[in-house]
Amino acid sequence: MTRRLAGGIDVGSCTTKSVIVDDGGNILGSHVLYSGTDFEGASDTAWRETLSSVGVSSTDSICVFSTGYGRNSVSFATNSLTEISCHARGCLRYFPGPMTIVDIGGQDNKIIKLDQKGLRVSFKMNRKCAAGTGAFLEEMALRLRLPLEKLDDLAKQADGEVTLGSYCTVFSGTEVLEKIKSGAALDHIVRGLFHSVVKRILEMDTFTDTVVMTGGVIEHNPFLIDLLKTHIPNDIVTPPHPQIMGALGAALYALQEDPHNTD
Amino acid sequence: MSDRQKQSRRQIAATSQMKKLMVAHFLEIDEARKTGKQKVAWCTSVGPAELLHAMGFLVYYPENHGALLGATRMATDVIPLANAVGYSPDICSYLTADVGAYLKGVTPLTKAYGIQNIPKADILVYNTNQCRDVQDWFSFYAREWDVPIVGIHTHRNIREVEDFHIADLVSQMKSMIPTLEQVSGNRFDIDRLREVLDLSLQCTKLWRRVLECGAAKPAPLTFFDATIHMAPAVILRGKPEAIEYYKLLIAELEDRIKTKEGAVPGERHRLYWDGMPVWGKLRELSDQFCQLRTNVVASTYCNSWIFDAFDPKEPFESMARAYTELFIVRDESFKEWYMDNWIENFSIDGVIFHDAKTCPNNSNNRYSMPQRMAKRLGLPTLVLHGDLNDLRCYSEEQTRTNIEAFVEQLDQKDG
């Protein structure tokens, strides 16, 4: 008897994530790669890699939903939903409502509130500016000539931090240059950058109930969670793989909508 | 891929007649400028147009021109010219688009009506009930052409309209008359004003009926239709042709109501739009809502040209009242009461607030109204960040995703 599977592809502005789940909603395999400039190619590659990791060659019977910025570029998806819905669905796999989901993505941040039944009460995306998103940290890492993967350790080890006041990425860059000129330690600057991300999140919305943090920025920079804890009294939790919550949510929706599903 | 079908809203047949009226209106003004046979007054869209008609002026509305610049997507190209001479990107983008177009020597009237230039004003008459920017906007042209400028300064943040508000505005309007007489060469005639006001009253009553058709399920028109069909209420009120046009339009809409022919096929959700339209994205937004089988059935913006208080028996007092009762000059408590009524009467499922970067007066989300409304009415609200004209302030993908996610939220509510 063949297993019934479902897939989700989250084509984000920075990375493309792919997930395959079994009929119980358990993750069997996943893959993450840079989206680059060819969203269709990235989603094809991510999907092939995920199939390979699960040991499945035929995709005919797998229902796939797409989500994310490039959700309409996934030619093999049978339907698409926004990342707002899919992140919520993914988080509900791990945590019961009510909750406030904070997703820090490559180009945008999202705050999604779910009620006790897991139904969405409200959502907010950051405004047009990418301040406080992954793009901000990427830009600053570039200015500081630092590999992205070193940021979290540097922020964590810092015994102090610089204060960055602007909510404009470009102006923050100027502030960082001023701090360098005035001799601030590199790890203090990085911690100041992390705090800037947290401040951008805090000004977006209020936080109610348990806070669930997701997204690639959290996956690779978990120290942000520690910093957020210094500002709000809520419990803050994170799922095992916060970066793939959108793809997981899409896969779970696909599982529900699968035309082969006779449950 | 999404299973949503590509579709657009049903077109309104009366539109072709409205276009003829617009052509006639603009050609009449252009002809008057060329021959000098009639004086042209520029007027803000929310009055005091009736007084100008009564004084024998042809009336031109720069805000309509600003919207045309936006709808034709010329605005974002010409706004930087105004920015460069000192008009900030943060002020009204009707103003910056209009001034930028003037500086560049272009106008959408050329392509639409074959008119080479906007009509030079003999006098500029503003009312600050929309915002203070109109005064600065008109002042640019007053300096440019060395022509007189007069205006009414409306009170703001009004809870209840009081007698002193009315008395003040009446006094301001009357004080303009000597200048208007001098420029027009005509004596003020109160009976003529009564006649014009009666025509405006008939027009505004019909415009209200047009908008109230949106309460039907399914709604026979959308907010996007209303932003187009409000043109006669804005620029032809006080003239008989606006009245005839709305009778024609209402007949078509009422026919649709009888046959249950919705503007959005398969209407599932009904939304309220607060704030300015995004003029350069009307088609895209309309199509997206249509594909989501969601209709924006009511708005604050299009209601701005309902002037219930007009009364030919008391022309000055009723104009003062009509221009002071407006939503835009009222305080938050009145605005919330007003919107709650429309939301209830139109069976609204959710409210979209457009936060227009350059139009603070028409962006009602900025003092926590969406949060209060969501709590009070139990309705989901969404804030879209954009602008009426300056598409540099507009993110296509963010807007699309926000709208799509909002409709997904409404779907979830439906189970």
Chai-1 contact restraints between the chains, C-beta under 6 A:
chainA,res_idxA,chainB,res_idxB,connection_type,confidence,min_distance_angstrom,max_distance_angstrom,comment,restraint_id
A,A77,B,M1,contact,1.0,0.0,6.0,A-B,restraint_1
A,N79,B,D3,contact,1.0,0.0,6.0,A-B,restraint_2
A,S80,B,S2,contact,1.0,0.0,6.0,A-B,restraint_3
A,T82,B,T401,contact,1.0,0.0,6.0,A-B,restraint_4
A,T82,B,E404,contact,1.0,0.0,6.0,A-B,restraint_5
A,T82,B,A405,contact,1.0,0.0,6.0,A-B,restraint_6
A,I84,B,A405,contact,1.0,0.0,6.0,A-B,restraint_7
A,S85,B,E408,contact,1.0,0.0,6.0,A-B,restraint_8
A,L119,B,Q412,contact,1.0,0.0,6.0,A-B,restraint_9
A,R120,B,Q409,contact,1.0,0.0,6.0,A-B,restraint_10
A,R120,B,Q412,contact,1.0,0.0,6.0,A-B,restraint_11
A,R127,B,H385,contact,1.0,0.0,6.0,A-B,restraint_12
A,K128,B,S395,contact,1.0,0.0,6.0,A-B,restraint_13
